[in-house]
Amino acid sequence: MHTNTTMASSFNPISGNRKTSYRLETKNLSYRLCSQLDELRTLCFGSNPRRGSKFILKDVNCEARPGEVTAIAGPSGAGKTTLLEILAGRIPSCKVSGQVLVNHMPMDVNRFRRESGYVTQEDALFPSLTVRETLMYSALLRLPEGRKAAAMRVAELMKELGLDTIADSRIGNGSDHGISGGEKRRVSIGVDLVHDPSIILIDEPTSGLDSASALKVISLLRLMAFNQGKTVVLTIHQPGFRILELLDSLILLSDGFVMHNGSLNLLEARLNLSGHRIPNHVNVLEFALDAMQTLVIHTSESGNNQFPINDKNHQDHKMMMQCSMIVKEKAISYSNSPMEEILILGQRFCSNIFRTKQLFVTRVIQALVAGFVLGTIFLNVGNKQSKVALQTRSGFFAFSLTFLLSSTTEGLPIFLEERRTFMRETSRGAYRVSSYVLANTLVFLPFLLMVGLLYTTPVYWLVGLRKDIDGFLYFSLVVWLVLLMSNSLVACFSALVPNFILGSSVIAGLMGSFFLFSGYFISKEKIPSYWIFMHYLSLFKYPFECLMINEYGGEQGKSRCIEVNNSGECILYGVEFLKQQGLKESHKWFNLALMLSFIIGYRVLNFIILWSRCYKSRK
């Protein structure tokens, strides 16, 4: 097919359709699975990987044309998903030898990711959102025309995918009734089609579906390719007769080699020429997988010049890809302004939080119940004047902070679920990392304020703490900041840990350490010098001091008697107790500033970790 190309861009139209069409092809593509030691050696010394490293793909030459559905097939371990990931720009070019061409020009990876649609095998969808909302949020983040245009595109896409009848149904998950597996698969495809890409790459679109649902998905893809001139590339394992009839071209892999690249009719002809007769009850692909050894490997036109490819050509290709990436980084653009991104993401965060019963309803009930239960356990202890009452009040403060700091770890599963979608969306350039972190932070401010007030309102007055509105408001402010500190810590480590089990273990260990080194159990003077840094990093230390100063400091603390002797004479006033503890009135606001710095610090760390993850995935 003839193509008019220029050096200005690697994205040029193949035909005069309503939208630019793209042709994908690979030349002498090889991918070697190297150990981390080999990668480090190559990076530092420029040495070639050891001979013992394993090839996943070997001298692959194939193509995918516009207006056609191209399937990558083969037995397990043949390299199907690896080839699809390379075509989608998901595997760094430094690990791949050979070329991936878009309209006969080297692929600009970052731009290709933005302008193509890549659907993974796993459906990374939010269970609490409806089908319409899922597609709408994706459209708002990917389309620059505004909410009205996004709504029109979503309505058109739902009709095209046959989702309009379930538009207002929630996605659901395994423990919650939602839409069916085939419908989820179509929603996942729709999420990556909202920006109307000309190239669609899908990993195992029929995996886990019954034959009818699988046929419907492939039929939809076939209609898109035929009617809209899209280039559709998918991996498939064992398709039935009816699905095979919908495929225009087949790339058959075995042990990383291309055994066939062309139509099914051509594959059948090759099998017949090899002396095989295909039984009536067996489809062509199924038979070809069994008779793989009789097919001649498709190699490049360069004859014996197979892998490893000439080092100079390989280095030139890598330089070309790297230069392309650098240019793209300078020219990168987003569909929305940072403020618009924050508003869209914030709205989605709110929907997820308020509809997730485990997070919203449980936290609300937990705060109310804990406030009333602790209030009745420590009932009127603030009004008593004895050494036991003093110790009891300190115990109440300590237990309250322990409860507040540990309770927010319930948000870890939500953060981890969000991270999967975040990585997928930012890899396509849907929004900025900073917008995501800011939206997440802003949404939790009022939510945690509400949780804090639900706890402090009953417990403060039942315990009988300092009886004025200023004391109550300061107590509530400290509780709010404690919740925000804990939430920021969880958000930070959710970006770092791979799963919930490790994350909960790490966070629980840190919370225990903060409690131990706070100065409540072991005084600062008795903490070993090599552990003293933990005392100052403790999230427990600063709010505990704030609560003590709020209760016993100020003008009231000078005249408030907190301990009397047997004859009824006051032997300890509030301010004197604070001096014994080494606390000053100035710490009351200074500690709040330190707590705020912890919140900001953990959020900045969260941003840095997420940004580095995105940077690595792009490179």
C-alpha positions in Angstrom: 0.0 0.0 0.0 1.5 3.3 -1.1 2.1 6.0 1.6 3.0 9.6 1.4 5.4 10.2 4.2 7.5 13.1 5.4 10.3 13.5 7.9 8.2 16.0 9.9 6.2 13.3 11.6 5.9 9.5 11.9 2.2 9.8 11.9 1.0 10.3 8.3 -2.2 9.2 6.7 -2.4 6.1 4.6 -5.7 6.9 3.0 -8.0 9.8 2.7 -10.5 8.6 5.3 -12.2 10.9 7.8 -9.3 10.3 10.2 -5.7 9.4 9.8 -5.1 5.7 9.4 -2.0 3.9 10.6 -0.1 0.9 9.5 2.1 -1.0 12.0 5.0 -3.2 11.0 8.1 -4.7 12.6 11.4 -5.4 11.0 13.9 -7.9 12.4 12.4 -7.5 15.8 14.0 -9.4 18.6 13.5 -9.3 22.4 15.9 -10.9 24.8 14.9 -11.5 28.4 18.0 -10.4 30.4 18.7 -10.6 34.1 19.0 -7.3 36.1 22.8 -8.0 36.3 23.0 -8.1 32.5 21.0 -4.9 32.2 23.3 -3.2 34.7 26.4 -4.4 32.9 25.0 -3.2 29.6 24.1 0.2 31.0 27.4 0.7 32.8 29.9 -0.9 30.5 28.1 -1.2 27.2 28.7 -4.9 27.0 26.4 -7.3 25.2 24.1 -9.6 27.3 25.4 -13.1 28.0 24.7 -15.8 25.5 22.7 -17.6 28.1 19.9 -15.0 28.2 16.6 -16.1 26.7 15.0 -14.8 23.5 11.3 -14.2 23.7 11.0 -12.9 20.2 13.4 -13.7 17.4 13.6 -11.8 14.1 9.9 -11.0 13.9 8.6 -9.4 10.7 4.9 -8.7 10.6 2.4 -6.0 9.8 -1.1 -4.8 10.7 -3.0 -2.8 8.2 -5.9 -0.2 8.6 -9.4 -1.5 8.2 -8.4 -5.0 9.3 -8.4 -7.1 12.4 -5.0 -8.7 12.9 -4.8 -11.5 15.5 -1.6 -12.7 17.2 -1.9 -16.4 18.0 0.2 -19.2 19.2 0.7 -21.7 22.1 1.3 -20.5 25.6 4.8 -18.9 26.0 5.1 -18.2 22.3 5.5 -14.4 22.9 2.0 -13.1 22.0 1.6 -10.6 24.8 5.3 -9.6 24.5 4.8 -8.7 20.8 1.6 -6.8 21.6 3.3 -4.8 24.4 6.2 -3.9 22.1 3.7 -2.8 19.4 1.9 -0.7 22.0 5.2 0.9 23.2 5.0 -0.7 26.6 8.4 -2.3 26.6 11.4 0.1 26.6 13.1 0.4 23.2 16.5 -0.2 24.8 15.5 -3.8 25.5 14.4 -4.4 21.9 16.5 -4.8 18.8 15.0 -4.2 15.4 12.4 -1.6 14.4 8.7 -0.9 15.0 7.4 1.3 12.2 4.3 3.4 12.1 3.5 4.4 8.5 7.0 3.4 7.5 8.6 5.8 10.1 10.1 4.9 13.5 7.6 4.9 16.3 7.4 8.0 18.5 6.5 6.0 21.7 5.0 8.7 23.9 2.8 10.1 21.1 1.8 6.6 20.0 0.6 5.8 23.5 -1.6 8.9 23.5 -3.1 8.4 20.1 -3.7 4.6 20.3 -5.9 2.5 22.5 -4.3 -0.3 24.5 -6.6 -2.7 26.5 -4.9 -5.0 29.0 -6.2 -8.5 29.8 -7.3 -7.4 33.3 -10.4 -5.1 33.6 -9.1 -2.2 35.7 -12.5 -0.6 36.4 -14.0 1.0 39.5 -16.8 -1.2 40.9 -18.7 1.7 42.4 -19.1 3.7 39.2 -21.8 3.1 36.6 -21.0 2.2 33.0 -21.9 5.8 31.9 -19.8 7.4 34.6 -16.8 5.1 33.8 -16.8 6.1 30.1 -17.7 9.8 31.0 -14.7 10.3 33.3 -12.4 8.7 30.7 -13.8 11.0 28.0 -13.5 14.1 30.2 -9.8 13.3 30.8 -9.0 12.4 27.2 -11.1 14.9 25.1 -10.4 18.6 25.1 -13.8 19.8 23.8 -15.6 19.9 27.2 -18.4 18.1 29.0 -21.0 18.4 26.3 -18.8 16.9 23.6 -17.7 14.2 26.1 -21.3 13.3 26.8 -22.1 13.0 23.1 -19.1 10.8 22.5 -20.0 8.5 25.4 -23.6 8.2 24.2 -22.3 7.3 20.7 -19.8 4.8 22.1 -22.2 3.1 24.4 -24.6 2.6 21.4 -21.7 1.3 19.3 -20.6 -1.2 22.0 -24.1 -2.3 22.9 -23.9 -0.8 26.4 -26.7 1.7 26.2 -29.2 -0.7 27.9 -26.9 -1.0 31.0 -25.6 2.6 31.0 -26.8 3.3 34.6 -25.7 -0.1 36.1 -22.8 -0.2 38.4 -19.7 -2.1 37.3 -19.6 -4.2 40.5 -17.1 -6.8 41.5 -16.9 -10.4 42.6 -18.7 -9.8 45.9 -21.2 -7.4 44.5 -23.8 -7.9 41.8 -22.8 -5.9 38.7 -22.6 -6.3 35.0 -21.5 -9.5 33.3 -18.0 -10.4 32.3 -18.7 -9.8 28.6 -20.1 -6.4 29.4 -17.1 -5.5 31.6 -14.8 -6.4 28.7 -16.8 -4.1 26.4 -16.6 -1.3 29.0 -12.8 -1.8 29.2 -12.6 -1.5 25.5 -14.8 1.6 25.5 -12.6 3.3 28.1 -9.7 3.2 25.6 -11.9 4.2 22.6 -13.4 7.4 24.0 -10.7 9.5 22.2 -11.5 7.6 19.0 -8.0 6.1 18.3 -7.1 4.8 14.9 -5.1 2.0 16.4 -6.6 -0.5 18.9 -4.4 -3.1 20.6 -6.1 -5.6 22.9 -4.6 -8.4 25.0 -6.9 -11.5 25.0 -10.3 -9.8 24.5 -12.1 -13.2 24.7 -10.3 -14.4 27.9 -12.8 -15.7 30.5 -15.8 -15.1 28.3 -18.4 -17.6 27.0 -18.5 -18.2 23.3 -21.5 -15.9 22.7 -19.9 -13.0 24.6 -16.5 -13.6 22.9 -18.1 -13.5 19.5 -19.9 -10.3 20.3 -16.7 -8.6 21.4 -14.8 -9.6 18.2 -17.8 -8.7 16.0 -17.7 -5.2 17.5 -14.0 -4.9 16.8 -14.5 -6.1 13.3 -17.2 -3.6 12.6 -15.0 -0.8 13.9 -12.1 -1.8 11.7 -14.3 -2.2 8.6 -16.5 0.9 9.0 -14.0 3.3 10.5 -10.8 2.2 9.0 -9.2 1.4 12.4 -6.2 -0.8 12.8 -7.1 -3.5 15.3 -4.4 -5.9 16.7 -5.3 -8.5 19.3 -3.9 -11.6 20.9 -6.1 -14.7 21.0 -5.6 -18.2 22.3 -8.1 -20.7 20.9 -10.8 -19.0 18.9 -13.8 -20.8 17.5 -14.9 -21.1 13.8 -17.1 -18.0 13.9 -14.4 -15.8 15.5 -11.8 -17.0 12.9 -14.1 -15.9 10.1 -13.9 -12.3 11.5 -10.1 -12.1 11.4 -8.5 -10.6 8.4 -4.9 -11.5 9.2 -3.1 -13.9 11.5 0.4 -13.7 13.0 1.2 -17.2 14.2 4.1 -17.4 16.7 6.0 -20.4 18.1 9.0 -20.0 20.5 9.3 -16.4 19.4 9.4 -17.1 15.7 6.8 -16.0 13.2 5.5 -19.2 11.6 2.8 -17.4 9.5 1.9 -13.8 8.7 -1.1 -13.5 6.4 -4.7 -14.5 5.9 -6.3 -17.8 7.1 -6.8 -18.9 3.5 -3.0 -18.6 3.0 -2.4 -20.6 6.1 -4.7 -23.3 5.0 -3.0 -23.4 1.6 0.4 -23.7 3.2 -0.8 -26.6 5.3 -2.2 -28.3 2.2 1.1 -27.8 0.4 2.9 -29.4 3.4 0.7 -32.6 2.8 -1.8 -32.0 5.5 -5.5 -32.5 5.3 -7.6 -30.5 7.7 -10.5 -32.5 9.3 -13.9 -31.0 9.0 -14.4 -30.7 12.8 -11.1 -28.8 13.3 -10.5 -25.2 12.5 -7.4 -24.0 10.6 -5.7 -22.4 13.5 -6.2 -25.3 15.9 -4.8 -27.7 13.3 -1.9 -25.3 12.6 -0.9 -25.3 16.3 -0.6 -29.1 16.2 1.3 -29.1 12.9 3.5 -26.2 13.7 6.8 -28.1 13.1 6.0 -28.6 9.4 5.6 -24.9 8.7 8.7 -23.0 7.5 9.7 -20.1 9.7 9.1 -16.7 8.2 12.3 -14.7 8.3 13.5 -11.4 7.0 14.6 -10.7 3.5 18.2 -10.5 4.8 18.7 -14.2 4.6 21.1 -15.4 7.3 21.4 -12.0 8.9 19.2 -12.9 11.8 19.6 -12.2 15.5 21.7 -10.9 17.1 21.2 -7.9 14.8 24.2 -5.8 13.8 25.3 -3.8 16.8 25.7 -0.5 14.8 22.2 -0.8 13.4 20.8 -1.6 16.8 22.6 1.4 18.4 21.4 3.7 15.6 17.8 2.5 16.2 18.1 3.1 19.9 19.5 6.6 19.3 16.6 7.3 16.9 14.0 6.1 19.4 15.6 8.1 22.3 15.8 11.3 20.2 12.1 10.8 19.3 11.3 10.5 23.0 13.2 13.6 23.9 11.4 15.6 21.3 8.1 14.3 22.5 8.8 15.1 26.2 9.3 18.8 25.2 6.1 18.8 23.1 3.8 16.8 25.5 0.4 18.3 25.9 -2.7 17.4 27.9 -6.4 17.7 27.0 -7.3 19.7 30.1 -5.7 22.4 32.3 -4.4 21.4 35.8 -7.5 22.9 37.5 -9.9 21.0 35.2 -8.0 17.8 35.8 -8.3 18.3 39.6 -12.0 18.9 39.4 -12.6 15.8 37.2 -10.4 13.6 39.3 -11.9 15.0 42.5 -15.4 14.3 41.4 -14.4 10.7 40.6 -12.7 10.3 44.0 -15.8 11.5 45.7 -18.0 9.0 43.9 -15.6 6.2 44.8 -15.3 7.2 48.5 -19.0 7.8 49.2 -20.1 4.7 47.4 -17.5 2.4 49.0 -19.3 1.2 52.0 -16.2 -0.3 53.6 -14.6 3.2 53.6 -17.4 5.7 54.0 -20.2 4.0 56.0 -17.8 2.0 58.2 -15.7 5.1 59.0 -18.7 7.2 59.9 -20.2 4.5 62.2 -16.7 3.7 63.6 -16.1 7.4 64.5 -19.5 7.8 66.2 -19.4 4.5 68.1 -15.8 5.0 69.2 -16.7 8.5 70.4 -19.6 7.4 72.5 -17.9 4.2 73.8 -14.7 6.0 74.9 -16.8 8.9 76.3 -18.7 6.5 78.5 -15.5 4.6 79.6 -13.7 7.8 80.6 -16.9 9.5 81.7 -16.2 12.8 83.6 -12.6 11.9 84.2 -11.7 15.5 83.3 -13.5 16.8 86.3 -11.6 14.7 88.9 -8.6 16.0 90.8 -6.3 13.1 91.6 -3.1 11.5 90.4 -5.1 8.5 89.1 -7.4 10.9 87.2 -4.3 12.7 85.7 -2.9 9.3 84.5 -6.3 8.3 83.2 -6.6 11.5 81.1 -3.1 10.9 79.7 -4.2 7.3 78.9 -7.3 8.7 77.1 -5.2 11.0 75.0 -2.8 8.2 74.1 -5.6 5.7 73.3 -7.4 8.3 71.2 -4.4 9.0 69.1 -3.6 5.3 68.7 -7.2 4.7 67.5 -7.1 7.7 65.1 -3.7 6.9 63.6 -4.4 3.2 63.0 -8.0 3.5 61.7 -7.1 5.3 58.4 -5.2 2.2 57.1 -8.6 1.1 55.9 -8.0 3.4 52.9 -5.1 1.3 51.7 -7.1 -1.0 49.4 -8.8 2.0 47.8 -5.4 3.7 47.1 -4.0 0.4 45.7 -7.0 0.0 43.4 -6.7 3.7 42.3 -3.0 3.1 41.6 -3.7 0.5 38.9 -6.0 2.9 37.0 -3.7 5.8 37.7 -0.7 4.0 36.1 -2.8 3.0 33.0 -4.2 6.5 32.5 -1.0 8.5 33.0 0.9 6.2 30.7 -1.5 7.5 28.0 -1.0 11.1 29.0 -4.6 11.5 30.3 -3.6 13.9 33.1 -0.7 15.1 35.2 0.6 13.3 38.3 0.4 16.5 40.3 -3.3 16.9 39.5 -3.9 13.3 40.7 -2.1 13.9 44.1 -3.8 17.3 44.6 -7.2 16.0 43.8 -6.8 13.0 46.2 -5.6 15.4 49.0 -8.4 17.9 48.5 -11.1 15.3 48.5 -10.0 13.8 51.8 -9.9 17.2 53.6 -13.7 17.5 54.1 -14.2 13.8 54.5 -11.7 13.4 57.3 -13.0 16.6 58.9 -16.4 15.1 59.1 -15.0 11.9 60.5 -13.0 13.9 63.1 -16.0 15.9 64.2 -18.2 12.8 64.5 -15.6 11.4 66.9 -14.7 14.6 68.9 -18.2 15.9 69.5 -19.4 13.2 71.8 -16.1 12.1 73.3 -14.9 15.6 74.3 -17.9 16.6 76.4 -18.5 13.1 77.9 -15.0 12.9 79.1 -15.3 16.3 80.6 -12.3 18.0 79.1 -11.6 21.7 79.2 -15.0 23.3 79.2 -14.9 26.1 76.6 -15.5 26.3 72.9 -11.8 27.2 72.1 -10.6 24.1 73.8 -13.1 22.0 71.8 -12.2 23.6 68.5 -8.5 23.1 69.1 -9.0 19.5 70.1 -11.0 18.9 66.9 -8.3 20.6 64.8 -5.7 18.3 66.3 -7.8 15.2 65.6 -8.4 16.4 62.0 -4.6 16.9 61.4 -3.9 13.5 63.0 -6.3 11.8 60.5 -4.7 13.8 57.6 -1.2 12.7 58.7 -2.2 9.1 58.8 -4.1 9.3 55.5 -1.0 10.9 53.9 1.3 8.2 55.3 -1.0 5.5 53.8 -1.2 7.3 50.5 2.6 7.5 50.4 3.2 3.9 51.1 0.4 2.8 48.8 2.4 4.2 46.0 5.5 2.3 47.1 4.3 -1.2 48.2 3.2 -3.9 45.6 0.2 -5.3 47.5 -2.2 -4.9 50.4 -0.5 -7.5 52.7 2.9 -5.9 52.5 1.5 -2.4 52.8 -0.6 -3.2 55.9 2.4 -4.9 57.5 4.7 -2.0 56.8 2.2 0.7 58.0 1.3 -1.3 61.1 5.0 -1.6 62.0 5.6 2.1 61.5 2.6 3.0 63.6 3.8 0.7 66.4 7.3 2.4 66.2 5.8 5.9 66.3 3.8 4.9 69.4 6.8 3.3 71.1 9.2 6.3 70.5 6.7 9.0 71.2 7.8 9.6 74.8 4.7 8.2 76.4 6.2 4.8 77.3 9.9 5.7 77.3 10.9 9.3 78.2 13.0 11.1 75.7 16.0 11.1 78.0 15.9 7.3 78.2 15.7 6.6 74.5 19.1 5.4 73.1 20.9 8.1 71.1 20.9 6.0 68.0 17.1 5.8 68.1 16.4 9.4 69.0 15.6 10.3 65.4 12.5 8.1 65.7 11.3 10.2 68.6 11.2 13.3 66.3 9.7 11.4 63.3 6.9 10.0 65.5 3.4 11.0 64.3 2.3 10.3 67.9 4.6 12.7 69.7 3.3 16.1 68.4 -0.5 15.7 68.7 -0.1 14.1 72.1 1.8 17.2 73.3 -0.8 19.4 71.7 -3.6 17.7 73.6 -1.8 18.0 76.9 -1.1 21.7 76.4 -4.7 22.3 75.3 -6.0 20.7 78.4 -3.5 22.0 81.0 -2.0 25.2 79.5 -3.2 28.8 78.9 -4.6 31.1 81.5 -6.9 28.4 82.8 -3.9 26.1 83.5 -2.5 28.6 86.0 -5.5 28.3 88.2 -6.7 24.8 87.4 -5.9 22.3 90.1 -5.4 18.8 88.8 -4.2 17.1 91.9 -5.0 17.6 95.6 -3.7 16.0 98.8 -5.7 14.2 101.5 -6.6 17.5 103.2 -8.0 19.0 100.0 -5.1 21.4 99.3 -4.0 21.7 95.7 -0.5 20.3 95.2 -0.3 20.5 91.3 -1.6 23.0 88.8 -1.9 22.6 85.1 1.1 24.8 84.1 3.3 23.1 86.7 2.4 19.7 85.3 3.4 20.9 81.8 6.7 22.1 83.1 7.4 18.7 84.6 6.7 17.1 81.2 9.0 19.6 79.5 6.2 21.2 77.5 5.9 24.9 76.7 2.9 27.0 75.7 4.6 27.9 72.5 4.6 24.2 71.4 0.8 24.4 71.1 1.0 26.1 67.6 4.5 25.1 66.7 3.5 21.4 66.9 0.5 22.1 64.6 2.9 23.5 62.0 5.1 20.4 62.3 2.0 18.2 61.9 1.1 20.2 58.8 4.7 19.7 57.4 4.3 15.9 57.9 1.1 16.0 55.9 2.8 18.0 53.1 6.0 15.9 53.3 4.2 12.6 52.9 2.1 14.0 50.0 5.3 15.3 48.3 6.9 11.8 48.7 3.7 10.3 47.3 4.0 12.6 44.3 7.7 11.7 43.8 7.1 8.0 44.0 4.2 8.1 41.6 6.0 10.4 39.2 9.1 8.1 39.1 6.8 5.1 38.4 5.2 6.9 35.5 8.6 8.1 34.2 9.9 4.5 34.2 6.8 3.2 32.5 7.1 5.8 29.8 10.7 5.0 29.2 
